[in-house]
Amino acid sequence: MNKIKLLICSILLSIGIITTANAAPIYVQVDNGLGDATLDYFDGTSTKPVFNFNYTSGTVSQNLTSFLPSNYTATLSIVNLEFDINENGNWLSLNTLLDPADTSPFTESITSPSAYLSSLPPFSGMSGPLNWNLDLSSTIIMLSYDFDVISGPNSNSSVNNNLATADFFLNGSSDGELSTDVRWDSFRVELNKVPEPATVLLIGLGILGFAGNKRTT
């Protein structure tokens, strides 16, 4: 009888684990991206700035075929985001643009809470200070970052002021939009399916069965 119980528990646990493991990530990734950007700022206000990228070159990889309407978490990862405001080959990380004393590469990875998605395009999400939108039918990437909800030396007001100052210095006016070249090593938006309750139940029943059998022996 114990052998039969162990066999059933093993089957339940295996089905649950295999189901979870086969949930391949759904993603769009752009490596070695290069293009132009507009930085929308709002001088004199605490409105969060918006960064719009239009990449003109880069290696795109994706896996969208396994998407089904379900609950997902979304993870945005950016590696080494840099801007060339003067368009003269002097590339600066986003960290340096915000704080000239900070020369570290800008790398960010943030995951949104679980949400039900009924369809794919566009990839969009929000987690903490970061909002993003990636339109799969174009090469446009939009990011907005709320500096007022994070700890650090910058705020929305200070970032807006810095961008307005840079725009005036470079272009002679502060019209709310600063144009620049942009590049990055990797930009990836990934959706991970949240395990269905039935899958969690299968794994739970398998574990409980093993635990109960151990106590009886």
N, C-alpha and C positions, 0 to 999 in steps of 0.2 A: 504493500500500500504506500509506504514511504517513497519507494522508487517511482510510483505513478505520480505522486504529489510533486516530487522533484522534477519529473519530466514536464508536467503541466506548467510549473513555475518557470522552468527554463524556456519553454515555448513562449509564454506570455512576455517574459523579460526580453527575449530575443526579438520578438515582433516589435515591441516598443522601441528598442534600441535601433533596430534596422530602419524603422520608419523615421526616427529622428535623424539618423545619420544620412539617409537618402534625401533629406531636405536641402538640396544644393542651394548655395547663395545665389541670389538674383542681383546682378550688378551691372553698372556701366563704369568703365575706368578709362581715363585719358592720361597717358604717360608722356613726359617730355613735351608738355603743352606750351605753345607760344602763340601770342596774339595781342590784341589791344583791349584796353579796359577803360571804363568811365567810373570814376569814384564820385557818387552823388553825396554831397554834404549839405548841411543845413546850418549855416553860420548863425551864431547867436541863439541857437535853440538846443534842446536836449534830445532832438529826434535822432534815432540811430541812423548812421550812414549806411549806404547801400553800394556794393561793389558789383559791377556788371562786366563779365568777361566774355569776349568773343574770340575763341581760339581759332587760329588760321592754320595751325599745323599741330600734329601730335599723333600718337599711336593709340587708337581706340580699340578696346576689347570689351566684350559684354556677354552676359548670359541672361536672356530674357524668356527663353522658351519654357521654363518650368513654372512660370507665374500662374497662379490661380487666386481668385478672390479669397482673402483670408486675413488674419491678423499678422502684422509684421512689425518688427522694429527696423529703423533705418539708421545706418551709420554713414557719416560723412568723414572721409579722411583726406587731408591735404598735406603734402610733403614738400617743403622748401618753396613756399610761395614768395615770388620776388616781383618788384616793379622797377621800371626805368622811366621815371617821370620826365627827365630831360631828353629821353630818347637819344642818348649819346653813349650807350653801352655801360653806364654806371648803374648796375643792378643793386637794389636794396631790398632786404626782406621787409615784410609788412611790420615786423617788430621794430625795425629801425625807422620806418616812416612814422610810427606812432611815438617812438622814444629814441632820438638820435644816439643815446648812450647804449642802447641795446642792439648789438650786432648779431645776435643769435638767429639761426634760421627759423622761419615761421613754419611750424608743423602742428597740425590740429587733428584730433580724432574725437568725435562726439556722437553719441547714440541717442536717438529719440525714444520716447516711450512707445509702447505697443499701440497700434492703431489699425483699424480695419481698412483695407484698400480694395476697392472694387475693380480698379483698372490700373494700368501701368503709367502711361505718360500723363503729365510730366513727373519726373522724380522730384519730390518736394518733401520737406520735413522741418521740424522745429524742435530744438532741445536746448533748454537753458537760454543762453544769449544768442544762439545762432539759428538763423533761418536760411534755407537754401532751396533753389529751384533749378532743375536741369531739364530743359526741353529736348526730348529725344529726337524731335524732327528738325532741330537746328543745332548750331554750335554755341548757343548762348547759355551761360551759367550765371545765375544771380545769387549773391550772398548778402545778407545783412547781419550785422553784429551789434548786439545791445551792450555797450560797455558799461552802462549804468547798473547792470545787475551782477557784475563780477567785481571781485576785489582786485585792486591794482592801481597804478598811477594814472590811468586814463579813464575818462568819462566820455559820454557822447558829446558833451559841450566842448571838451578839450580837443577831441579828435576832429570835430567839425571846424574848430578854430584853426588847428594845425593845417588841415587840408585847404582851408580858405587862404591862409597865409602863404602856403606853397603855391597855390593857384595864382595869387596876385603877384608873387615874386617871379613866377615863370611866364605868366601870360598877361600881366598888367591889369587883371580884373578878377573879381571873385563872383562868378556867376552861378555857383552851386554845382558845377560839374568839372571835374579835373580829368583830363585825358592822359593816358599813360600806356606804355607797353607792359605786358605781363607775361610771366612764365612760371612753370612749376614742374617738379619732378614727377609727381603723381597726384591725381585727383580721382577719388573713387566714391561712388554712392552705392551702398549695398543694402539690400533688403534681406532680412532673415525671418523666416516664418516662425511664428510662435507655436510651439507644440500644441496640438489639439487636446482637449480634455480626455478624449478616449485614449490617446497615446500615453499621456501622463498616467492614466488609470492602469493601463497595461503594465507599465514599468512598476508602478506602486504595488499592484497585486503580486507581481513576480517577486519583488523584494520582501513584501510581507509574508509571502508563502515560504521563502527560504528562511526568514527569521523564525516563523512558527515551527517549521520542521526542525530547526536547530534546537529550539527549546524542548521539543518533545523527545529529542534524542539525548 
